[in-house]
Amino acid sequence: MNETMLAESTLELLAEPWLGKGDIDSKVRYLLEGEYMRRMIEYLRTDRTLAQKYGMTFEEFMAQRVVQQRGYTWEVEKDAMDWALATDGIKTTEGRLRELRGLNHVRPRVEDLLLRYSLLYPSTTDY
């Protein structure tokens, strides 16, 4: 096992009561899980928003060549890039969470995540 030196101020922050009484490793894992979940929510929100906008999955969007069908407009091209990033982000983040948690399946229901965190991460339609 590798040892890592942390600044005294970092150790003080890791002693915050809301992080629990675990060791440094468990606290860092807790914080990592929170960040991965935050990212997952953003990726899932993008995937869900674009699926609703186009009425199909990303795979269907690509297979039907929607970007080409719609004349390569900036909006559709940007949506395709954002959707590809979100789709890849979901897969990558799921893998990281599986590794972090030591589980085989990690994706919670999209609706549960979005409802749970909607106050922290409002969608663009809420503005």
Secondary structure, DSSP 8 states (H G I E B T S, - for coil): -------HHHHHHHT-GGG-S--HHHHHHHHHHHHHHHHHHHHHHHHHHHHHHHTS-HHHHHHTTHHHHTTT-HHHHHHHHHHHHHHHHHHHHHHHHHHHHT-S-----HHHHHHHHTTTS--GGG-
